[in-house]
Amino acid sequence: MPESKQRAKVEPEKWEQPNGEAVSCEESILVLRENLVEIQDVCQEALEDAVLMDVSEAQFRSVLHALVDELANPYKKG
């Protein structure tokens, strides 16, 4: 399997399981990496669009933070 060389700037050195142990599955790490790079690219483009449309950068960043905070975990136990 080819390894993605592109990494998101915020990617951690190691991914952790809920119990704190490192994720060791290379395929899982690759999917996480690809997803982060894709999210980073989309967010960057959206920020650039917002700024070009004269939207407050600070407000747009706040909206992005709120969006992340509102994500729901459909697999949450309990």
Buried (B, 14 or more C-beta within 10 A) or exposed (E): EEEBEEEBEEBEEEBEEEEEEEEEEEEEBBEBBEEBBEEBEEBEEEBEEBEEEEEEEEEBEEEBEEEEEEEEEEEEEE
